[in-house]
C-alpha cells in the first residue's frame, strides 16, 4: 500500500490566510506533499486564487471577483482573521501562475479547483488547462471541480491532464458515472469514505482524495483505508498522524 500523502487545503489555512502565498509557504514548511487551491477569472481575464465568488469574507473589501480587475483586487487586504501577522505575501490575492511557479520550484503536487459552477464550457477551465500545459507541470497537477460536465469537457479537450470530480452525495454505479465524467480521481466528502467505497475505487483504479479532514481520528481511519491523499487545513497534524 502506498503512503497516504498530505494535500494542504487552501494551504495551511488553519494558521494563515487561505489561498495566499503565506498559507502555501507554511504548508511546505509543515511537510505537506502538495497544495489545494481555488481559481477564478477576474473581469480583465486574469486567473486568481480565491475560493468565494465575492471578496467579502476573506478581505477588507466587497464585490464579486468576476466584476473586478486584478489591479482593483490587489488594493485589498486578504489576511482577514490573520491581520497584522503576515506581510505583503499574506495579504494580497495571488495569480495562479505565481502559485504554479512556487509549486514547481519546491516539487509540490498541486490541485486546482476551478470555480465555474454552472457552465460546462467555462472560460476559467480552458484558461487553467492552457496555463498548466504551458508550464509543463501536468504530471504533478490535478484539475478538479464540482461542475462534472466541465470536467468531462476539459478532459475531452486536454486528454493529458489529470482531472477529479468533487462531491458530497452518493451515486448509483459511481465507477460508471466517474468514467463518463472522464475523471481520474475522486474527491468525496470524507465521511462518505468507507471500506466499500475504497473497494470500488481500487477496483476501478481511481485515486481517492477526501476533503476536508482536520480530525486526528478521521485522518488515521482514512490512512488505514488507503486513501491517496488527505485534504486538510492542518498539514502539521496530518504529518504527525500519518508518520505514526
Secondary structure by P-SEA (a helix, b strand, c coil): cccbbbbcccccccccccccaaaaaaaaaaccccccbbbbbccccccccccccccccccccccccccccccccccccccccccccccccccccccaaaaaaaaaaabbbbbbbbccccccccaaaaaaaaaaaaacccccbbbbccaaaaaaaaaaacccbbbbbbbcccccaaaaaaaaacccccccccccccaaaaaaaaaabbbbbbcccccaaaaaaaaaacccccccccaaaaaaaaac
